[in-house]
Amino acid sequence: MKSLSETIDYKIIKEFIKIRNVPDVNTFVGPGKLEEIKDFLEENKVDLVIVDGKLKPSQWFTLEKELKIDVYDRIRIILAVFDKRAESKEARLQVKLAQLQYERPFVRELIHRARKGEHPGYMAGGEYEVADYYEMIKRQMKKIRDELKKIRRERELRRRHRYETGFYLVSLAGYTNAGKSSLLNILAEENVKVEEKLFSTLSTTTRRITGKANKYRLPILITDTVGFIKDLPAWIIEAFHSTLEEIEVADLILLVVDISDDIDEIVQKMKTSLKELREMETTSKVIIVLNKTDLLRENGLKEKIEKLKELGLLKNKEYVSISTKERKNIDKLIKTIRENLPNIVKLRIELPLNRDSQRFLSKLFEISLISDVKYDKTVKIKAEVNYKIKDRLLAEIKKLGGRTKISKV
């Protein structure tokens, strides 16, 4: 919670800890702790009270009424971080949708309280026509969902075009701040913004794997996605569905894990991430990428890997230990990606030696891995291609008067 709060420039000046099996039904913290907080607020200048948990609307109302100050719960802080990080139109719409979804039950509570003649509270500035505001929320949510559907359709068209042109789709998944954007920069030789802050990526970024990272010269697109976080309500995940669906349709998923974290935190984050992937019902293979090995001694890395194996978190999964900072083991990761791409098809192509064949060969270099080209009376080519474009290529080769032999890698 401290790191979340600091992300939106709130400085924690005092922490109150209450150990309970279940939160107090009325105030979340209990009457004794509430009085303790009241006393502190009377003697100190405080702008906001943050509850590290999910408040029910009635609990939130009671806390604001008793403490006479704005009260945020964990979800509202996360949404405030999202709001600060949103840069693209899609990200801003998704954040706004999640914020409105969050506000709905609280506004219903305000309507209920207002009908009983109670002060409506501090949310959104105090006195206002809460019933009108509730109707406005419903109208806005519908409008935003319609806009997101349009963006989603446009993305689907782009994705279909990529598939039809033979690109493999690889998605980066994992917790926020695990190093996904840094890995994207290395693989794509790009300069996507990297910040040591939570949720610095809220939109998807897709780039082609190029340069040294694509020594196999396969047409691979890699997408960076919004980071996971534990205990997010389903409606927040749904608000970001159009972003997360890049993971759902990927040919391969790289689950990036910060292996420098404490082992308990690593376990919790991996369990959360794998749970999110299961709930997406993705059938794509998952490769675990253990990043930030530069922050560990060799023995420390081995111990953590053994612990993850004992707990079954690496069971039936390939994993690669890397350091994006030192660019360590990147070659091994690239080799692992290559070996796990689905259904690569080997083609032995023979074409007549003419201008049309040369044009076809130029295009083939863009969408396949060509291992050999020989010129004689004909052009003989050895290539590896995505199975999704095999039939289209065979038709073009036949049209050019060529022949093809096919085998699987």
C-alpha positions in Angstrom: 0.0 0.0 0.0 2.9 2.3 0.7 4.3 2.0 -2.8 0.9 2.4 -4.3 0.3 5.6 -2.3 3.7 7.0 -3.2 3.1 6.4 -6.8 0.4 9.1 -6.7 2.5 11.3 -4.4 0.9 10.6 -1.1 3.3 10.5 1.8 2.4 8.1 4.6 2.9 9.9 7.9 1.3 7.3 10.3 0.2 3.7 10.2 -2.5 2.1 12.3 -2.5 -1.7 12.5 -5.5 -3.6 13.7 -5.4 -7.4 13.7 -8.8 -9.0 13.3 -10.1 -12.2 11.8 -12.8 -10.2 9.9 -13.2 -6.4 9.5 -15.7 -4.6 11.8 -19.0 -4.6 10.0 -19.6 -0.9 10.7 -16.2 0.8 10.5 -13.8 -1.9 9.2 -11.3 -0.9 11.9 -13.5 -1.3 15.0 -14.6 1.4 17.5 -11.4 1.4 19.6 -9.1 1.9 16.6 -11.5 4.5 15.2 -11.1 6.6 18.3 -7.4 6.3 18.1 -7.4 7.5 14.5 -9.7 10.4 15.5 -7.4 11.6 18.2 -4.4 11.5 15.7 -6.4 13.6 13.1 -7.3 16.2 15.7 -3.6 16.8 16.5 -2.1 16.5 13.0 -2.6 17.9 9.6 -3.8 15.0 7.4 -5.3 15.2 3.9 -6.5 11.6 3.4 -7.1 8.4 5.3 -6.3 5.2 3.4 -7.6 1.8 4.4 -5.6 -1.2 3.2 -8.6 -3.3 2.3 -11.8 -3.2 0.4 -14.5 -1.0 2.1 -18.2 -1.7 1.8 -20.2 1.5 1.0 -21.7 1.6 4.5 -18.3 1.3 6.1 -16.9 4.1 3.9 -19.8 6.4 4.7 -19.4 5.8 8.4 -15.7 6.4 8.3 -16.0 9.7 6.4 -18.8 10.8 8.7 -16.9 10.0 11.9 -13.4 11.1 10.7 -14.6 14.2 8.7 -12.0 13.6 6.1 -11.8 11.8 2.7 -11.3 8.0 3.1 -9.9 5.9 0.3 -9.8 2.1 0.2 -7.2 0.0 -1.6 -9.2 -0.2 -4.8 -9.7 3.5 -5.0 -6.0 4.1 -4.6 -5.3 1.6 -7.4 -7.7 3.4 -9.6 -6.1 6.7 -8.8 -2.7 5.2 -9.9 -4.4 3.9 -13.1 -5.7 7.4 -13.7 -2.3 9.0 -13.4 -0.7 6.4 -15.6 -3.3 6.4 -18.4 -1.9 8.0 -21.6 -3.6 6.5 -24.6 -7.3 7.1 -25.4 -8.1 3.4 -24.7 -6.3 3.4 -21.4 -8.1 6.6 -20.3 -11.5 5.1 -21.3 -10.7 1.8 -19.4 -9.7 3.7 -16.3 -12.8 5.9 -16.4 -15.0 2.8 -16.8 -13.4 1.1 -13.8 -13.8 4.3 -11.8 -17.5 4.6 -12.6 -18.0 0.9 -11.8 -16.3 1.5 -8.5 -18.5 4.5 -7.6 -21.9 2.9 -8.4 -22.4 1.1 -5.1 -21.1 4.1 -3.1 -23.5 6.4 -4.9 -26.3 4.0 -4.1 -25.3 4.3 -0.4 -25.4 8.1 -0.7 -28.9 7.9 -2.2 -30.0 5.6 0.7 -28.5 8.0 3.3 -29.9 11.1 1.7 -33.4 9.6 1.8 -32.9 9.2 5.5 -31.9 12.8 5.8 -28.2 12.1 6.5 -25.3 14.3 5.1 -24.2 12.6 1.8 -20.5 12.6 2.7 -17.3 13.7 1.1 -17.2 11.7 -2.1 -17.1 13.9 -5.3 -17.3 17.2 -3.3 -20.0 16.8 -0.7 -23.6 18.0 -1.4 -25.0 17.2 -4.8 -27.9 15.5 -6.4 -26.8 11.9 -5.9 -29.7 10.4 -7.8 -28.9 12.4 -10.9 -25.3 11.6 -10.6 -26.1 7.8 -10.4 -28.1 8.1 -13.7 -25.2 10.0 -15.3 -22.9 7.2 -14.3 -25.0 4.6 -16.1 -25.2 6.8 -19.2 -21.4 7.3 -19.2 -20.6 3.7 -18.7 -22.7 2.7 -21.7 -21.0 5.4 -23.8 -17.5 4.2 -22.8 -18.3 0.6 -23.4 -19.5 1.4 -26.9 -16.3 3.3 -27.6 -14.2 0.5 -26.2 -16.0 -2.0 -28.5 -15.1 0.2 -31.5 -11.4 0.2 -30.4 -11.6 -3.5 -29.8 -13.0 -4.1 -33.4 -10.2 -2.0 -34.8 -7.5 -4.0 -32.9 -9.1 -7.2 -34.0 -8.7 -6.1 -37.7 -5.1 -5.3 -37.1 -4.5 -8.6 -35.4 -6.2 -10.5 -38.2 -4.0 -8.8 -40.7 -0.9 -9.8 -38.7 -2.0 -13.4 -38.6 -2.8 -13.4 -42.3 0.7 -12.0 -43.1 2.3 -14.8 -41.1 3.4 -13.1 -37.9 3.6 -15.0 -34.6 2.2 -13.2 -31.6 4.1 -13.3 -28.3 2.7 -11.6 -25.2 4.5 -10.4 -22.1 2.5 -11.0 -19.0 3.3 -10.7 -15.3 3.3 -8.4 -12.3 3.7 -4.7 -12.6 7.4 -3.7 -12.4 8.8 -7.1 -13.2 10.7 -5.8 -16.2 8.3 -6.5 -19.1 9.0 -3.1 -20.9 12.7 -3.5 -20.5 12.5 -7.0 -22.1 10.4 -5.6 -24.9 13.1 -2.9 -25.6 15.8 -5.5 -25.8 13.9 -7.9 -28.1 12.5 -5.1 -30.4 15.6 -2.8 -30.2 13.1 -0.1 -29.2 12.9 2.6 -26.5 9.6 2.0 -24.9 9.3 4.0 -21.6 10.6 2.1 -18.6 9.9 3.4 -15.1 10.6 1.8 -11.7 7.0 2.7 -10.8 3.8 0.7 -10.5 1.6 0.5 -13.5 3.9 2.5 -15.8 2.3 0.5 -18.6 -1.5 0.6 -19.0 -1.8 0.3 -22.7 -0.5 -2.5 -25.0 2.6 -1.8 -27.0 3.4 -4.2 -29.9 6.7 -4.3 -31.7 8.5 -6.7 -34.1 11.4 -8.6 -32.7 14.3 -7.3 -34.7 18.1 -7.0 -35.0 20.3 -9.3 -32.9 17.3 -10.6 -31.0 15.8 -12.0 -34.2 18.8 -14.1 -35.3 16.3 -16.8 -36.5 14.7 -14.0 -38.7 11.2 -15.2 -37.9 8.3 -12.8 -38.2 7.5 -12.4 -34.5 5.5 -9.6 -32.9 5.8 -9.1 -29.1 3.3 -7.2 -27.0 3.7 -5.6 -23.6 0.6 -5.6 -21.5 -0.8 -4.1 -18.3 0.8 -5.6 -15.2 -1.1 -8.0 -12.8 -1.8 -7.1 -9.2 -3.3 -9.3 -6.5 -7.0 -9.2 -5.4 -8.3 -7.1 -8.2 -12.1 -7.3 -8.5 -13.4 -9.0 -11.6 -15.0 -5.8 -12.8 -11.6 -4.0 -12.9 -10.2 -6.9 -15.0 -13.2 -6.7 -17.2 -12.7 -3.0 -17.7 -9.2 -3.8 -19.1 -10.4 -6.8 -21.1 -9.5 -5.2 -24.5 -6.0 -4.8 -23.3 -5.6 -8.2 -21.7 -7.1 -10.0 -24.7 -3.7 -9.6 -26.3 -2.6 -12.3 -23.9 -5.6 -14.5 -24.7 -4.8 -14.7 -28.4 -1.1 -15.0 -28.2 0.8 -17.9 -29.8 3.2 -17.8 -26.8 3.1 -16.1 -23.4 6.2 -15.0 -21.6 5.4 -14.7 -17.9 8.0 -12.3 -16.5 8.8 -12.6 -12.8 11.0 -10.4 -10.6 13.2 -13.1 -9.1 15.0 -10.6 -6.8 11.8 -10.3 -4.6 11.5 -12.2 -1.4 10.6 -15.8 -2.0 7.1 -15.4 -0.3 6.4 -12.5 -2.6 7.5 -14.3 -5.7 5.3 -17.3 -4.8 2.3 -15.0 -4.2 2.9 -13.1 -7.5 3.4 -16.3 -9.5 0.2 -17.8 -8.1 -1.8 -14.7 -8.9 -0.4 -14.4 -12.4 -1.0 -18.1 -13.2 -4.5 -17.8 -11.8 -5.2 -14.8 -14.0 -3.9 -16.7 -17.1 -6.1 -19.8 -16.2 -9.2 -17.5 -15.8 -8.5 -16.1 -19.3 -8.8 -19.7 -20.6 -5.8 -19.2 -22.8 -4.5 -22.4 -24.4 -1.1 -20.8 -25.3 2.1 -22.2 -23.9 3.6 -20.2 -21.0 7.3 -19.7 -20.5 8.4 -18.4 -17.1 11.1 -15.6 -17.5 12.9 -15.1 -14.2 14.2 -11.6 -14.5 16.7 -9.4 -12.4 19.1 -12.2 -11.7 21.8 -9.5 -11.5 20.4 -8.6 -8.1 21.1 -12.2 -6.7 24.1 -14.3 -6.0 24.2 -17.6 -7.9 23.4 -19.7 -4.8 20.4 -17.4 -4.0 19.0 -17.9 -7.5 19.4 -21.7 -7.3 17.7 -21.8 -3.9 14.7 -19.8 -5.2 14.3 -21.9 -8.3 14.4 -25.1 -6.1 11.7 -23.6 -3.9 9.5 -22.8 -6.8 10.0 -26.3 -8.1 9.0 -27.8 -4.7 5.8 -25.8 -4.7 5.0 -26.9 -8.2 5.1 -23.4 -9.7 7.6 -24.5 -12.4 5.9 -27.9 -13.0 5.5 -28.8 -16.7 6.8 -25.3 -17.5 9.9 -24.1 -19.3 11.8 -21.3 -17.5 14.7 -19.1 -18.4 16.7 -16.9 -15.9 17.7 -13.6 -17.4 18.9 -10.1 -16.5 17.5 -7.3 -18.8 19.9 -4.9 -17.1 23.0 -6.9 -18.0 21.4 -8.5 -21.1 22.3 -11.9 -19.6 20.8 -15.1 -21.1 18.8 -13.2 -23.7 20.1 -15.6 -26.4 18.8 -18.5 -24.4 15.4 -16.9 -24.1 15.3 -16.2 -27.8 16.2 -19.8 -28.5 13.4 -20.9 -26.1 10.9 -18.7 -27.9 11.9 -20.1 -31.3 11.6 -23.7 -30.0 8.1 -23.1 -28.6 6.4 -21.3 -31.4 3.5 -23.5 -32.6 3.4 -25.3 -35.9 6.3 -24.0 -37.9 6.3 -25.6 -41.4 9.4 -26.3 -43.5 9.1 -25.6 -47.2 11.4 -26.7 -50.0 10.5 -24.4 -52.9 11.5 -24.5 -56.5 10.6 -21.5 -58.7 11.3 -20.6 -62.3 14.1 -18.0 -62.6 12.2 -14.8 -63.5 11.3 -11.4 -62.1 8.0 -12.6 -60.5 9.9 -15.2 -58.5 12.3 -12.6 -57.3 9.5 -10.4 -56.1 8.0 -13.4 -54.3 11.4 -14.2 -52.7 11.7 -10.6 -51.4 8.3 -10.9 -49.8 9.2 -14.4 -48.4 12.2 -12.9 -46.6 9.9 -10.6 -44.7 7.5 -13.3 -43.5 9.6 -16.4 -43.0 13.0 -17.8 -42.0 15.0 -18.6 -45.2 17.9 -20.8 -44.5 19.1 -21.4 -48.1 18.7 -19.9 -51.6 20.3 -21.5 -54.7 20.2 -20.1 -58.2 20.7 -22.3 -61.2 18.2 -22.9 -64.0 15.6 -22.5 -61.2 15.5 -20.8 -57.8 15.6 -23.3 -54.9 14.6 -22.1 -51.5 14.5 -23.6 -48.0 12.2 -21.7 -45.7 10.4 -22.1 -42.4 7.0 -20.4 -42.2 4.0 -20.0 -39.9 1.5 -22.7 -40.6 -1.2 -20.1 -40.8 0.1 -18.8 -44.2 1.2 -22.1 -45.6 -1.9 -22.6 -47.9 -1.7 -19.0 -49.2 2.0 -19.4 -50.0 1.4 -22.8 -51.7 -1.2 -21.2 -53.9 1.1 -18.3 -54.9 4.0 -20.8 -55.6 1.7 -22.8 -57.9 0.5 -19.7 -59.7 4.2 -18.8 -60.4 4.8 -22.3 -61.9 6.7 -23.6 -58.9 6.8 -26.7 -56.8 6.9 -27.3 -53.0 7.8 -30.1 -50.6 6.4 -29.7 -47.0 7.6 -31.0 -43.7 7.1 -30.0 -40.0 9.9 -28.6 -37.9 
